[in-house]
């Protein structure tokens, strides 16, 4: 049975056959399977806004004879907001407390980065701030460190 691609973000571990110059190992990619992207397409990161990647359209259709390339992909947790399930220490003196709110992002190479939620001082609005400077974490530690949060996403005001 042929590999079934699932939409989401991944880290590559092999070159994409027929597209070796474009899709190499150790790259962050987005797989889309909807509409014109079907059966599956690879989109590459183009720019990062507020610690979240925007991906290049239209993407590269994955050749049907890609020789197991899909099985070589590493599925990554969604970029977004999480809570730390344990204390996180890093560097010489860095320490984030258990239950701290963090934002998960990635490097172009698909390596996870955590950004800590902060309240600005003086407090001028009831917003959390996430720096563009984060802390890299090991992928194999990530699942044990974070738990996804849910939040309300305000609708785009331009659409009304």
Helices and strands as residue ranges (DSSP letters): E 8-11, E 28-32, G 35-37, E 41-49, E 52-55, E 60-61, G 70-72, E 74-75, E 80-84, E 88-90, E 94-96, E 101-106, E 112-118, E 129-130, E 135-136, H 139-145, E 146-148, G 157-159
